[in-house]
Amino acid sequence: MASRTIADGRAGCGDEVRRGDCPRAEYHVAALRSWRHRFTAELIGLCSDCMDLWVERRPDTREQALELAREHSVYCNVIVDQGEGTPSMLAACLIADNWWNFWWD
């Protein structure tokens, strides 16, 4: 399938690769398009239960990072509980790091 972007191409994968709490394909596409627009996020790796993004523009303010941390935790509910521990800690990581990692059990 020829696609303009990886996010567009993900829509064609269907849900046969979906596992556990992993969102449906249309949610991946919407999130990736939004993050690409707002943060110049690029999908680097994708498998059935994980996704890695490289982000060129990190959140500018603590408030923006906290809102993004809440958005990430809705998209990937284990990112706080099994990852950074609190939304505030996740927000600090989003300000400091260009890599965003998601995984689903």
Secondary structure, 3 states (H helix, E strand, C coil): CCCCCHHHHHHHHCCCCCCCCCCCHHHHHHHHHHHHHHHCEEEEEECCCEEEEEECCCCCCHHHHHHHHHHHHHHCCHHHHHHHCCHHHHHHHHHHCCEEEEECC
